[in-house]
Amino acid sequence: MGNRLRSWLGRLEPAHWIALAAALLLLPGLGLRPPLEPWERLHAGVIARMAEDGAGNAFGPALGDEFYLERPAAAYWPAALATTLLGPTPRASRLPAALAGIALVWAVFVLVRRARGTRTAALAAGVAATTPLLMLLYRTALPEALALAASGSAALALLAAAADSTAPRYLAWLGWALWGLSFGLGGLPAALPPALAILAFLAWSGRTPAWSRLKPVAGLLVSLAVAAALCVPALAIHGPAALRGYLRPDIAEESPATDEQIERSKPDDRMGFDADLEALAWGAFPWSALAPAALLGLALRRRRTTGTETAATDDAQVVDGAATEADETERRGRDFEFGVLAWTVAAWATTALLGDRFHHDPFGALLPLAVLVGLYLGRKLDGEWSAVDAALLIAGAGLMFAFHRDVASGSRLSLLAAYLSADTATALRPPVWAGRAALLGVGAAVGLSLIWRRWRWWLAAAAVAAALVWIAGVLHFGVPPAS
């Protein structure tokens, strides 16, 4: 038995270990907490009602005696199926979201590995898996989880296909299908960031072969077919009212909590750029420290290299007649980094302008930011450094310490609890030691990298480990909400 187990473990590839680690993070204790008040409880009620009504009412999600058309109907199907099979429990309603989170972390690793290798892909997956607000989403019954998984996977697949001339043909087709699925599950806020990222990538890269590799006409037809299969029946049944779930930014959606509860428990009602920036800072803690360096550092590097790339390529063609394989690999990696950078900006802009389905919490912007931070760390493991990098790391560390009192003590997460719970604003507060460990661990890694002017591999691993302590505290050791 032991020999068989060792043989089986020996055959596992890195992607399998990534998926296994994500499963161990997301699945244990999935049903221990009751549905969070008021939003998860509301959607759990819609899921239970759909499971009770059966397939005959698949395009008519209901809440009480009325149809609930604030979300696409297809977003509730997996949870309704799980509820039918496992019963109306919190575990059943959350299981599809947790499985989508596992698949998303796996997809981040597999698709980033094509452009930047196994080490950078592991860092990107590790950062995504230790981004607290993102992983918290994948332990709820909120329908946004499935839409974000489809949207993020679509963006990565399409960018990988456009940047890599050796990518298999099915990668672009898969990306287009996932893009159509993201619209069917989350509407315009889910489908817009990948579209904007691809358009920006193609416009600024100036590479005609990248556009042809995506098969845009046939790909759009695939996306439309998938989206139409999920949307047209609902529009036929409910008419224009069903458009709200697909096109309307629902930042004005009424809370299921009473006005008195909202006034008592909500810290503020601010919306827009400043609130999104603040939520992004605490929602990505402790990786907030690396966000400025990743965003601006990779953007500035792209600007520096783009101007010299053409001349270098022309000289290489004169001397050798063709670019070397190493040059092609580097170009592919830089193109992919630029695409992720465009995706991050597009997701943040979509969140700030349209709302992203959950008030102040920028779920849609957290995933591309996590991938971008992973790419930045992978780039710096190669030893590239500059004074600009050091300045941006210092600025990011200052941002982290500015938020550390709120985040590490748990009160920043209690903002999230205030939106989810009308009973207590301290629900989901993790132990203080978990936040302190993340703060000190990642802070020490940033400090040592500044001293050595390089991100050594064990420093990056230590930062991921410290963030893992924090995410475990958030997901598994938080105080459950009051009953």
Secondary structure as the mmCIF struct_conf table of DSSP 4:
data_model
#
loop_
_struct_conf.conf_type_id
_struct_conf.id
_struct_conf.beg_label_comp_id
_struct_conf.beg_label_asym_id
_struct_conf.beg_label_seq_id
_struct_conf.end_label_comp_id
_struct_conf.end_label_asym_id
_struct_conf.end_label_seq_id
HELX_RH_AL_P HELX_RH_AL_P1 GLY A 2 GLY A 10
TURN_TY1_P TURN_TY1_P1 ARG A 11 ARG A 11
HELX_RH_AL_P HELX_RH_AL_P2 PRO A 14 LEU A 26
BEND BEND1 LEU A 27 LEU A 27
TURN_TY1_P TURN_TY1_P2 PRO A 28 GLY A 31
BEND BEND2 LEU A 32 ARG A 33
HELX_LH_PP_P HELX_LH_PP_P1 PRO A 34 LEU A 36
TURN_TY1_P TURN_TY1_P3 GLU A 37 PRO A 38
HELX_RH_AL_P HELX_RH_AL_P3 TRP A 39 ASP A 53
HELX_RH_3T_P HELX_RH_3T_P1 ALA A 55 ASN A 57
TURN_TY1_P TURN_TY1_P4 ALA A 58 PHE A 59
STRN STRN1 ALA A 62 LEU A 63
TURN_TY1_P TURN_TY1_P5 GLY A 64 ASP A 65
STRN STRN2 GLU A 66 PHE A 67
BEND BEND3 GLU A 70 ARG A 71
HELX_RH_3T_P HELX_RH_3T_P2 ALA A 73 TYR A 76
HELX_RH_AL_P HELX_RH_AL_P4 TRP A 77 LEU A 86
BEND BEND4 PRO A 88 THR A 89
HELX_RH_AL_P HELX_RH_AL_P5 PRO A 90 ALA A 129
TURN_TY1_P TURN_TY1_P6 THR A 130 THR A 130
HELX_RH_AL_P HELX_RH_AL_P6 PRO A 132 LEU A 137
TURN_TY1_P TURN_TY1_P7 TYR A 138 ARG A 139
BEND BEND5 THR A 140 THR A 140
TURN_TY1_P TURN_TY1_P8 PRO A 143 PRO A 143
HELX_RH_AL_P HELX_RH_AL_P7 GLU A 144 ALA A 163
TURN_TY1_P TURN_TY1_P9 SER A 165 THR A 166
BEND BEND6 ALA A 167 ALA A 167
HELX_RH_AL_P HELX_RH_AL_P8 ARG A 169 GLY A 186
HELX_RH_AL_P HELX_RH_AL_P9 LEU A 188 SER A 205
HELX_RH_AL_P HELX_RH_AL_P10 THR A 208 ARG A 213
TURN_TY1_P TURN_TY1_P10 LEU A 214 LEU A 214
HELX_RH_AL_P HELX_RH_AL_P11 PRO A 216 HIS A 238
HELX_RH_3T_P HELX_RH_3T_P3 GLY A 239 LEU A 243
HELX_RH_AL_P HELX_RH_AL_P12 ARG A 244 LEU A 247
BEND BEND7 ARG A 248 ARG A 248
HELX_RH_3T_P HELX_RH_3T_P4 ASP A 250 ALA A 252
HELX_LH_PP_P HELX_LH_PP_P2 GLU A 253 SER A 255
BEND BEND8 PRO A 256 ALA A 257
HELX_RH_AL_P HELX_RH_AL_P13 ASP A 259 SER A 265
BEND BEND9 PRO A 267 PRO A 267
BEND BEND10 GLY A 272 GLY A 272
HELX_RH_AL_P HELX_RH_AL_P14 PHE A 273 GLY A 283
TURN_TY1_P TURN_TY1_P11 ALA A 284 PRO A 286
HELX_RH_3T_P HELX_RH_3T_P5 TRP A 287 LEU A 290
HELX_RH_AL_P HELX_RH_AL_P15 ALA A 291 VAL A 319
TURN_TY1_P TURN_TY1_P12 ASP A 320 ASP A 320
BEND BEND11 GLY A 321 ALA A 322
HELX_RH_AL_P HELX_RH_AL_P16 GLU A 325 LEU A 354
BEND BEND12 ARG A 357 PHE A 358
TURN_TY1_P TURN_TY1_P13 HIS A 359 HIS A 360
HELX_RH_AL_P HELX_RH_AL_P17 PHE A 363 LEU A 381
TURN_TY1_P TURN_TY1_P14 ASP A 382 GLY A 383
HELX_RH_AL_P HELX_RH_AL_P18 ALA A 387 SER A 409
TURN_TY1_P TURN_TY1_P15 GLY A 410 GLY A 410
HELX_RH_AL_P HELX_RH_AL_P19 SER A 411 LEU A 420
BEND BEND13 ALA A 422 ASP A 423
TURN_TY1_P TURN_TY1_P16 ALA A 425 LEU A 428
HELX_LH_PP_P HELX_LH_PP_P3 ARG A 429 PRO A 431
HELX_RH_AL_P HELX_RH_AL_P20 VAL A 432 TRP A 452
TURN_TY1_P TURN_TY1_P17 ARG A 453 ARG A 453
BEND BEND14 ARG A 454 ARG A 454
HELX_RH_AL_P HELX_RH_AL_P21 TRP A 457 HIS A 476
BEND BEND15 PHE A 477 GLY A 478
HELX_LH_PP_P HELX_LH_PP_P4 VAL A 479 ALA A 482
#
